[in-house]
Structure formats: C-alpha cells, structure tokens
Amino acid sequence: MNCYETLFVVKPTLTEEEIKAQIARMKEVLAKVDAELLAEDDMGMRKLAYPVQKNERGYYTVFYYKANGDAIAEIERNLRINEEIIKFLTIKYTTKKEISEFNKLAEKAAKGNSEEA
C-alpha cells in the first residue's frame, strides 16, 4: 500500500450539513476501495487563488490515507463526477523522506481533529 494525500474543495454555497455530507460521501468511497484513512484535516472556508467555476471561495478538506494504486482511479473518478466538488489534487508519497513527512502531516492532522472533538 502506498501513502496518498487528497485535497478537495467543496462549493462555498453549500450549507454546513451538505458539506459534511460531501465529506462523508468521500469517506465512503475510500472505504469502498479498501483505503485506510489515517487522518482528515478540515481546513474550512478559504479564499481560492483564482476563481474556479465563478467561485471565489471554497471549503477545503484533506484526507491522508493508504491505498493501492488502482484505488486512486476510482477515488478521482468520484471526485470528478461530483458536481459539488470544484477542484481536487492527489499526491503520492514514494521515497522514505516523503513517507516520513507524510506520517508527520497525518499525525498533526489527527491530533488537530482529536483536540477539536
């Protein structure tokens, strides 16, 4: 299993419940492809660097997970067909140095979520 980080941005026009539903939907996709979700980082509403689909802002969420390479195609397909997600980015960590950095990021995100709860 490889280490991955996926950032996705949800439309700012959605209500808080709809945003949570989109995040839950992506968690279901990860579970369906047997990806192990290590941490989730809700970055909240932020200004985009440039307008995307006429949106100036978006709700950012990052997932840190381990998955097989063929699972990524299914995850990205679901992100692509979801009209509420305006952009996404998946990063694969391969070298030892990258993986150690990935583990630090995932730990930090997990600690941040446990403090909020």
N, C-alpha and C positions, 0 to 999 in steps of 0.2 A: 504494500500500500504506500502511496505517495502522499506528501503533505500539500495541501492546497489552501488558498485563501480566496474567497469570492466576496467582492464588494458589489452591492447592488443599490440602486437609487429608486425609490418609490415616488410617484407623483405627489406634489405637495397639497393637492386639492382633496385628498382622501381624509376621512375622519380618523381619529386615533384607533378606533375599533377596526376600521378597514385596513389600516397599516399593520396592526397586529395580526390580522387575518392573512395578509400577504406574507408576512414573516413566517407564520405558522405553516402556510402552504409550501414555502420553500424548505422548511424543516421536514415536511412530509416527503418531498421529492428526495431529499438527502437520505431519509430512512428507507425509501423505496429502492434506491440504488445501493444500499448497504454501505453508505458512507458513515464514518464515525465522527459526529460533530463534537469537537473538543471545546470550542468556545464560541460565543456570539458577542459582538460588540455593536450595540445600538448607539450610533453617533448622533442621532437626532436630525432635526431640520437644519440644513446648511445652505448657504448660497452656492450655486454652481459657478464654475469658472467662466462658462459661456452658456447662453440659453440652449436648452435641449427640448425639442417639441414645444416651443414657446413657454417653457417653464424656466423661471429664474432661480428657483429653489428646489430642494428635494430632500427626502428623508433617507439618510444613509444607514446601511446595516452591513456589517462584515461578519462572515462565517469563517471560522478556522476549522478545517476537518481533514480527515484522512480518507482516501478513496482510491479505487482502482482507476486507471486511465480511461477505460471505456465508460465509466460512470459520468465523467465530465461532459461528454457529448449530450447525455440525457439531461443533466442539470442545466447546461447552457441552452438547450432546446426549450426547456420550460421557462427559463428567464426570457428568451427571445419571443415566445408566443404570448407571454403575459403582458397585456396592454397597460397595466398599472405600473410596470417597471420601465423607467425611461432610459436607464443605462446600467451596464454591469461590466465587471472585469474579474477574470480568474487568473490567479498567479500560482504557478507550480514551483515548489521548493525542491531542489535536487541535490545540491552539494551539502557536505557536512556543515559548513559555515552557515548556509542558508537555512538548513533544518534547525540548527541551534537557535538562530534568530527567530524562526517560526515558532519554536517552543516558547521562547520568551514572550513573543507577542500574544500567543494563545493563553499563557499563564496570566499575563497582565489583563487581558480581556475577561478571563474567567474570574479573577479577583475583583475586577470592577463591577461585574454583574452580581457577585455574591454580596458585596457591600451595599448595593442598591436595594437588594431584596429584603 
